[in-house]
């Protein structure tokens, strides 16, 4: 076991005066995490699971810190943005002990795609037994970019997976490919019979929605029950969407951004294009959005109906007001730490938990200062 890195840092941060005028409290629970990507809370007082992009899965516990790597994790392709990505517990974890992982997997030609599978976490939490891959992004086209990889269970027996377009723009509009899509599976990895393209020739039956560039955060709206997704735009145009069955979210035909060179996206036809769904919110200047979480705990009433979104480039957590499907930015926290934010989660205790995407990454616990 490594020793836990403790300490409390209190900050007066970048939020608007109407929100948390006194700032937030930040507790550093763990340091020396090599590019952590995601976390999932274990039931009871068992702590949490944390993925490191290089391919390790760890358990973290209060007072005990970080475990040795859990064995049985699949081999991952840790290159560029690829590696071990999201972790999620099966809805019936207390009975099945299934832990789901998404990760980058390389093919015979050296190109990679996103894969998803699950294994059984041993009773002593040291192993993932009988791991099986149940989904693969087909074809494999990535040379290191735009894997997506977020996993969300909807509470109704379905798993949603956000998939990047592997930096191959046209594929997001091609229904015979799994790039630039949200897919929907059962909680055992099967294709639901009511998926929108199940009976369409030439279309992948796993697809739920398409026209997505590079999704980095997904969460279920606790008030409406709808799936929300954020995604990277190119230069400008990071978006929040609510992906619905069979709908087209525009990339690369509709975008608020341009190429990194400053030139227009070659396929783009405008910011709003007939037959595509506009985002419910977008950033003209990309913060490079990452993990996100709705706040619906009674612990801190001042955070109710807030949506917290990580920012990699802008090195902050963005705080958004949510009123139905209306979103406005309320301010930002943690910007003074100058760390890329990779994941944001609301814990069962009502605190906000944050992972920083650094070679010496941190696990933070955040609460209002008053």
C-alpha angles and dihedrals in degrees: 000000000000117000116260116250107227134185142118123237119187116201138187097215145180102287122126114259092252089065124057095331088185092056127232138296115241123197117192103217099173137008133187096054109152104226099320113204110184146356137206126195118237117218122267116357095328096115123225144296118243128193123211115206092231090069109274129125117199138179118227123199133181111259091007102061125196123359127219112273114291109242125227097053112143120254109267134201102239103191131122107331091345129101137085106346130169131012126198135170118234113251089246094045093135088065105026100030087211116164117194123211134185120203146157114267125192125223132213093272094054096255121118143212140182119279130187132198146139143231136186115263108227119241091252089048093233098112144039104218127205095000111194129187110226101172135039129182106240127238105022106230109150124113090187108310143097106008099152102191107172116148125205130174113207100208090246098084099274134114122210121202123193113215128193122221092243089241088293100120103193093054091072088071096043113095094197090066132063096220118115095012144120109225128198123210137167119260088266095050099260126135112258114235092231097055108132099245100037093113099033114108113234094019127107108246093216092067119111100167135354145195093076123146109197117334114205105167132037132171140159115250101238092208102046100023090230126137115247124196135186124201142184117256119204111255096341129350107083104172147200114214137175101219113214131187114292097351128138117229094196112244121174096003095055121035142144090213141071135216118287086252089062092248121121121270102263095228096041119119097181143298093290120032127184112253094029130093118242118225118260088227136007140179116228089205110044117239088186096244122220137168119359140193138188116227112229102145123117091221096093111021092189088067096052114127092014125132116209117206126183121228122207101186095034091045097220145093110255115218116210131188113228123203108168103303093337115107131188129174112247101181143288137270135198092029092128091064093068094216130133110248114223107169137016124190138168110231126220086253091060096250123125115246120202135186120205119215101228137118084249093037124177139216108222132191113206132192136163113276092228 
